[in-house]
């Protein structure tokens, strides 16, 4: 029932937050699907376990790149290669 149409990007920063995605974004158990159905344009979620320290570094670097005007996909690529 949430209206998230104003959200361009949702970042789920927790271990395996995208594991319900094994059946794709239409998987009934998908947290990602719930955000997309609520109107969020994009959702970034992990499909694997990651340490808190690595996640913090990835998210910090990702947002630093976004703030610099780098598109989300490129910001994620750059952040993941630096962690």
Buried (B, 14 or more C-beta within 10 A) or exposed (E): EEEBEEBEEBBBBEEBBBBBBEEEBEBEEBBBBBBBEBEBBBBBBBEEEBEEEEBEBBBEBBEEBBEEEBEBEEBBBBBEEEB
